[in-house]
Amino acid sequence: MTAETSAPAPAKPAALLVGVTITVLAGAAMTGWGIYDMITGLTGDSAALGRSEYGGAVLLLMGLLPLLAGRALLRLRRWGRTPAVLTNSLFLAVAYFMWGGSGPMPALAPVAAVVGLVGVVSLLTPGVTAVLYRP
């Protein structure tokens, strides 16, 4: 038995679970949007087919990283925190551009900003750091 398998797993802090939830939901949304974009590209305008398929593939791949990061964080792997924090930081950029948009976007911008901040702060709390970087 190695030291890693013989030691009991520490309890997961609530902040870690909040951060993982936000990260996984963002990854699922990007993955779903990528699949949707690829399907509509196949059924829609043939002139935009390549653009839709390429954009859908990029979104699909971008959505897989947060999903993998969330899985790693649930297994208390420290490498998962960096892509998860990056994903949640992107909410802030999205909120900024939503604020300058039209229609319902300016009203939804604060929601996106708060979700991003909660995700980043929850993953960077001392309790999460202590669990991920335990000796």
C-alpha positions as CSV (number, residue, x, y, z in Angstrom):
1,M,0.0,0.0,0.0
2,T,1.2,3.5,-0.7
3,A,0.9,6.4,1.6
4,E,-1.7,7.9,-0.6
5,T,-4.1,5.0,-0.5
6,S,-3.6,4.1,3.1
7,A,-4.4,7.6,4.5
8,P,-8.1,8.4,4.9
9,A,-9.3,11.0,2.5
10,P,-9.9,14.4,4.1
11,A,-13.4,15.8,4.1
12,K,-14.2,18.1,1.2
13,P,-15.0,21.6,2.2
14,A,-18.3,23.2,1.1
15,A,-16.3,25.9,-0.7
16,L,-14.7,23.2,-2.9
17,L,-18.1,21.7,-3.7
18,V,-19.5,25.2,-4.7
19,G,-16.5,25.8,-6.9
20,V,-16.7,22.4,-8.5
21,T,-20.4,22.8,-9.1
22,I,-20.0,26.2,-10.9
23,T,-17.1,24.8,-12.9
24,V,-18.9,21.7,-14.0
25,L,-22.0,23.6,-15.0
26,A,-19.9,26.0,-17.1
27,G,-18.2,23.1,-18.7
28,A,-21.5,21.3,-19.4
29,A,-22.9,24.5,-20.9
30,M,-20.0,25.0,-23.2
31,T,-20.0,21.3,-24.3
32,G,-23.8,21.4,-24.9
33,W,-23.4,24.7,-26.9
34,G,-20.7,23.1,-29.0
35,I,-22.8,20.1,-29.8
36,Y,-25.8,22.3,-30.6
37,D,-23.6,24.5,-32.9
38,M,-22.3,21.4,-34.7
39,I,-25.8,20.0,-35.2
40,T,-27.3,23.2,-36.4
41,G,-24.4,23.6,-38.8
42,L,-25.2,20.3,-40.4
43,T,-28.9,21.1,-40.7
44,G,-28.6,24.8,-41.6
45,D,-27.0,27.0,-44.2
46,S,-24.4,25.1,-46.2
47,A,-22.2,28.3,-46.6
48,A,-21.7,28.4,-42.9
49,L,-21.2,24.7,-42.4
50,G,-17.4,24.8,-41.9
51,R,-17.6,27.8,-39.6
52,S,-20.3,26.1,-37.5
53,E,-18.5,22.8,-37.3
54,Y,-15.2,24.4,-36.4
55,G,-16.8,26.7,-33.8
56,G,-18.7,23.8,-32.3
57,A,-15.6,21.6,-32.1
58,V,-13.7,24.4,-30.3
59,L,-16.6,24.9,-27.8
60,L,-16.8,21.2,-27.3
61,L,-13.1,20.9,-26.5
62,M,-13.3,24.1,-24.3
63,G,-16.1,22.5,-22.4
64,L,-14.3,19.3,-21.7
65,L,-11.5,20.9,-19.7
66,P,-13.7,22.3,-17.0
67,L,-15.5,19.0,-16.7
68,L,-12.2,17.2,-16.3
69,A,-11.0,19.9,-13.8
70,G,-14.2,19.4,-11.7
71,R,-13.6,15.7,-11.7
72,A,-10.0,16.2,-10.6
73,L,-11.1,18.5,-7.8
74,L,-13.6,16.0,-6.5
75,R,-10.7,13.5,-6.3
76,L,-8.7,16.2,-4.5
77,R,-6.1,16.6,-7.3
78,R,-4.5,19.9,-7.1
79,W,-4.0,20.3,-10.9
80,G,-7.7,20.8,-11.3
81,R,-7.8,24.1,-9.5
82,T,-6.0,26.1,-12.2
83,P,-8.4,25.3,-15.1
84,A,-11.3,25.7,-12.7
85,V,-10.2,29.1,-11.6
86,L,-9.5,30.1,-15.2
87,T,-13.0,29.0,-16.3
88,N,-14.6,30.9,-13.5
89,S,-12.5,34.0,-14.3
90,L,-13.9,33.9,-17.8
91,F,-17.3,34.7,-16.3
92,L,-16.0,38.2,-15.5
93,A,-15.0,38.8,-19.1
94,V,-18.4,37.5,-20.3
95,A,-20.1,39.8,-17.8
96,Y,-18.2,42.8,-19.0
97,F,-19.3,42.2,-22.6
98,M,-22.8,41.4,-21.6
99,W,-23.0,44.8,-19.8
100,G,-22.4,46.6,-23.1
101,G,-24.9,44.4,-25.0
102,S,-28.5,45.0,-25.8
103,G,-31.8,43.4,-24.8
104,P,-31.7,41.3,-21.6
105,M,-27.9,41.0,-21.6
106,P,-27.2,44.1,-19.4
107,A,-29.6,42.7,-16.8
108,L,-27.9,39.3,-16.8
109,A,-24.3,40.7,-16.6
110,P,-24.3,41.1,-12.8
111,V,-25.5,37.5,-12.4
112,A,-22.6,36.3,-14.5
113,A,-20.1,38.5,-12.6
114,V,-21.4,37.2,-9.2
115,V,-21.2,33.6,-10.4
116,G,-17.7,34.1,-11.6
117,L,-16.6,35.8,-8.4
118,V,-18.2,33.1,-6.2
119,G,-16.4,30.4,-8.2
120,V,-13.0,32.0,-8.0
121,V,-13.3,32.9,-4.3
122,S,-14.6,29.5,-3.3
123,L,-11.7,27.7,-5.1
124,L,-9.1,30.0,-3.5
125,T,-10.2,29.9,0.1
126,P,-7.7,28.7,2.7
127,G,-9.7,25.6,3.4
128,V,-9.7,24.4,-0.2
129,T,-5.9,25.2,-0.4
130,A,-5.3,23.2,2.7
131,V,-7.2,20.2,1.4
132,L,-5.6,20.3,-2.1
133,Y,-2.0,20.9,-0.9
134,R,-1.9,18.7,2.2
135,P,1.4,17.0,2.9
